[in-house]
Amino acid sequence: MIVLAVAVVGLLVYGVAAGGDDSSLDAAVQRGEQPAAPGANVALPLLDRRGRLSLGELRGKIVVMNFWASWCEPCAEEAPILVKAQKNLRREGDGTVLGVTYKDFADESRAFSRRNGLNYPSVRDDKLDLAPLYGTTKLPETFVIDGSGRVVAIGRGQLTGSFLDRAIAKAREAQ
């Protein structure tokens, strides 16, 4: 029994010591840091036309990157907030919303896009080349990236307009 207790304590100490600092995007942003957005060179196929697009191609612009899927009800509920944000970013000329489909069929994603009046580009991450780099496992999830390619805000779960307005303002301040 004593040997077992010592072994458990030893494993706990090892786990804490080996764990080190949490370097996840979430922890960094919570600490007030602005980590580089991962996957800048990951070019994904566009949902509604031929071609590919990567975050790196959007450098210099604010990017509101939103992971979504046609089967995600909260994604549909937050769509009007993202549509409004795209109108504002386009009017100001300083950014774009970028939708990233997650584990979804292209035809169903296109139907969702039409049904919800999405006015921004979306790319397909059907092979999960980008989502894991952001720790995305549940939908919806949104990452606001400033013009220099740094993550300034993270929204895990359904967006609110006030969160997105504050996040875009923060990205503008960073420029």
Secondary structure, 3 states (H helix, E strand, C coil): CHHHHHHHHHHHHHHHHHHCCCCCHHHHHHCCCCCECCCCCCCEEECCCCCEECHHHHCCCEEEEEEECCCCHHHHHHHHHHHHHHHHHHHHCCEEEEEEEECCCHHHHHHHHHHCCCCCCEEEECCCCCHHHHCCCCCCEEEEECCCCEEEEEEECCCCHHHHHHHHHHHHHHC
